[in-house]
C-alpha cells in the first residue's frame, strides 16, 4: 500500500457522476477605456489603414500624377546646356619681326659712337606685343623672322611685317608711319583693304600721321610678298621714324602695337574703313 502523496487527479470512475458541477466564480466587468487608450487605438487604426493603402498602391492611385511626371523626367534624355557645336579652326595671322634673325636694321648711335638702339630690337618688341594681343583675341599667330623658312608658301588670313625707319635726322617732317602692299597681289581689293585698315586704325591709336611720301619701291617689292602663298594677303608697316618718333616707339610700345592689332582686326572682321590717301611715289 502506497504511502506517498495522493494523486492530484482522481482515479477513473471516482466520484459520483450524478453530483452537481461546482459553480464558477462570476467574471468581473472590465473598466471602460480612458481617453488616452482610445487615442492610441485610433492612431494605430489610422496607421494600419495607411500602410494598407501604400502597400496596395498602383500608378493610378494616390500621388500617381506626380510620380509619373517625375519618373518621366528621369527617364527622358535631357538636353545639355546648349547644342553641340564643332569649334571652328582659329584664323591664322602671320607677324614678321623685321630684320630679326638676320641683321640689326637701322641703328641709333650716341655722341660717343655707341649703339643705343636698333631697329631689330624695336621691331621684335612690337611684333611680340602684337602677337600676344591677337592671341588674346582668339587668333592663331605665328611670329616670324625676316627670312624665316616658314614664309615659303605661307598661308594665312593675313601677314604683316613690322619695320621702322631711319634713326638719323632727315628733317622735321621725318615723322609718322607708312603702309604698303604688294604690287603683284592676286586680290587687289583685299590688299587695299588691309592697307586701309592698318592706316586708319594705326593713325587713330597712335596719333601719328601717315607719311605717304616716303613709301619706297623696296616696301612694295618686299621679299616676303613673293615667297608666301598667293592667296595670303600681306602688307608691310613702318611704325615710325626712330629719330623723331623714338619716344612713342620705345616708351609707349603697347599703344603702337594696339594700332597694328586694330588694323588687322578691322581687316579680318570686314569693318568699315575709309581708303588711305594715294601716296606720291618716292624718288
MOKA-V350747 format. One record per pair of residues at least 4 apart in sequence whose ideal C-beta (glycine too) atoms are under 8 Angstrom apart, sorted by sequence separation. I is the first residue (numbers start at 1). J is the second residue. If there is no record, write none. Layout:
((I	J) (I	J))
This chain:
((7	11) (10	14) (15	19) (33	37) (34	38) (35	39) (36	40) (37	41) (38	42) (39	43) (40	44) (41	45) (42	46) (43	47) (44	48) (45	49) (46	50) (47	51) (48	52) (49	53) (50	54) (51	55) (52	56) (53	57) (57	61) (60	64) (63	67) (64	68) (65	69) (66	70) (67	71) (68	72) (69	73) (70	74) (71	75) (72	76) (80	84) (99	103) (109	113) (110	114) (117	121) (118	122) (119	123) (120	124) (121	125) (122	126) (123	127) (124	128) (125	129) (126	130) (127	131) (128	132) (129	133) (130	134) (131	135) (132	136) (133	137) (135	139) (144	148) (147	151) (150	154) (166	170) (170	174) (181	185) (187	191) (188	192) (189	193) (190	194) (191	195) (192	196) (193	197) (194	198) (195	199) (196	200) (197	201) (198	202) (199	203) (200	204) (201	205) (202	206) (203	207) (215	219) (216	220) (217	221) (218	222) (221	225) (223	227) (224	228) (228	232) (240	244) (241	245) (242	246) (245	249) (246	250) (247	251) (248	252) (249	253) (252	256) (253	257) (254	258) (255	259) (256	260) (257	261) (258	262) (259	263) (260	264) (261	265) (262	266) (263	267) (264	268) (265	269) (267	271) (10	15) (33	38) (56	61) (57	62) (59	64) (99	104) (109	114) (117	122) (134	139) (135	140) (154	159) (169	174) (185	190) (203	208) (215	220) (240	245) (247	252) (266	271) (58	64) (99	105) (109	115) (110	116) (135	141) (144	150) (185	191) (202	208) (203	209) (228	234) (239	245) (240	246) (265	271) (98	105) (108	115) (109	116) (134	141) (144	151) (203	210) (242	249) (248	255) (249	256) (266	273) (33	41) (53	61) (54	62) (59	67) (107	115) (108	116) (142	150) (166	174) (240	248) (248	256) (53	62) (59	68) (108	117) (165	174) (182	191) (225	234) (240	249) (107	117) (108	118) (131	141) (144	154) (181	191) (224	234) (239	249) (104	115) (107	118) (130	141) (181	192) (199	210) (106	118) (107	119) (131	143) (142	154) (224	236) (105	118) (106	119) (165	178) (181	194) (104	118) (105	119) (142	156) (181	195) (222	236) (104	119) (105	120) (128	143) (180	195) (104	120) (127	143) (179	195) (240	256) (103	120) (219	236) (239	256) (105	123) (99	118) (179	198) (219	238) (99	119) (100	120) (179	199) (239	259) (98	119) (99	120) (239	260) (98	120) (97	120) (100	123) (179	202) (237	260) (99	123) (100	124) (98	123) (177	202) (97	123) (177	203) (237	263) (97	124) (100	127) (97	126) (98	127) (177	206) (97	127) (130	160) (211	241) (96	127) (97	128) (177	208) (179	210) (95	127) (130	162) (176	208) (177	209) (178	210) (208	240) (175	208) (176	209) (177	210) (178	211) (206	239) (160	194) (175	209) (176	210) (177	211) (178	212) (206	240) (233	267) (95	130) (127	162) (176	211) (180	215) (202	237) (95	131) (126	162) (158	194) (175	211) (178	214) (179	215) (174	211) (178	215) (183	220) (198	235) (202	239) (208	245) (160	198) (173	211) (182	220) (183	221) (95	134) (123	162) (180	219) (181	220) (182	221) (194	233) (198	237) (123	163) (174	214) (180	220) (182	222) (185	225) (194	234) (195	235) (208	248) (93	134) (123	164) (178	219) (184	225) (194	235) (122	164) (180	222) (184	226) (191	233) (206	248) (102	145) (103	146) (182	225) (190	233) (191	234) (101	145) (102	146) (119	163) (182	226) (186	230) (187	231) (191	235) (100	145) (101	146) (102	147) (119	164) (185	230) (186	231) (93	139) (95	141) (97	143) (100	146) (101	147) (187	233) (91	138) (92	139) (93	140) (94	141) (95	142) (97	144) (99	146) (101	148) (90	138) (91	139) (92	140) (93	141) (94	142) (95	143) (96	144) (97	145) (98	146) (119	167) (185	233) (90	139) (91	140) (92	141) (93	142) (95	144) (96	145) (97	146) (165	214) (185	234) (206	255) (90	140) (92	142) (94	144) (96	146) (117	167) (205	255) (206	256) (89	140) (205	256) (96	148) (181	233) (182	234) (181	234) (205	258) (206	259) (181	235) (205	259) (96	151) (180	235) (181	236) (204	259) (179	235) (180	236) (203	259) (179	236) (202	259) (205	262) (105	163) (106	164) (109	167) (179	237) (201	259) (202	260) (204	262) (105	164) (106	165) (108	167) (178	237) (179	238) (94	154) (106	166) (107	167) (177	237) (178	238) (202	262) (106	167) (161	222) (177	238) (201	262) (202	263) (94	156) (177	239) (198	260) (201	263) (92	155) (93	156) (96	159) (98	161) (161	224) (177	240) (200	263) (92	156) (93	157) (94	158) (95	159) (96	160) (98	162) (99	163) (176	240) (199	263) (201	265) (212	276) (215	279) (217	281) (92	157) (93	158) (94	159) (95	160) (96	161) (97	162) (98	163) (159	224) (175	240) (176	241) (198	263) (201	266) (212	277) (217	282) (91	157) (93	159) (94	160) (95	161) (96	162) (98	164) (175	241) (197	263) (198	264) (200	266) (210	276) (212	278) (213	279) (215	281) (216	282) (93	160) (95	162) (174	241) (197	264) (210	277) (212	279) (213	280) (215	282) (198	266) (212	280) (214	282) (159	228) (174	243) (175	244) (176	245) (194	263) (197	266) (198	267) (213	282) (174	244) (175	245) (197	267) (170	241) (172	244) (201	273) (151	224) (154	227) (155	228) (159	232) (161	234) (163	236) (165	238) (170	243) (194	267) (200	273) (153	227) (154	228) (155	229) (158	232) (159	233) (160	234) (161	235) (163	237) (164	238) (167	241) (169	243) (193	267) (197	271) (200	274) (152	227) (153	228) (154	229) (157	232) (158	233) (159	234) (160	235) (161	236) (162	237) (163	238) (164	239) (165	240) (166	241) (167	242) (168	243) (169	244) (147	223) (151	227) (152	228) (153	229) (155	231) (156	232) (157	233) (158	234) (159	235) (160	236) (161	237) (163	239) (164	240) (165	241) (166	242) (167	243) (197	273) (200	276) (151	228) (155	232) (158	235) (160	237) (162	239) (164	241) (165	242) (166	243) (196	273) (199	276) (154	232) (164	242) (196	274) (167	246) (196	275) (193	273) (196	276) (195	276) (192	275) (164	249) (179	276) (162	260) (180	279) (160	260) (178	279) (160	263) (160	264) (158	264) (158	267) (158	268) (157	268) (126	239) (122	242) (119	242) (126	249) (129	253) (133	257) (137	261) (117	242) (129	254) (133	258) (122	249) (126	253) (129	256) (130	257) (134	261) (96	224) (122	250) (125	253) (129	257) (133	261) (137	265) (117	246) (139	268) (126	256) (130	260) (134	264) (122	253) (126	257) (130	261) (134	265) (117	250) (94	228) (108	242) (126	260) (130	264) (108	243) (106	242) (94	232) (108	246) (94	234) (93	264) (93	268) (91	268))
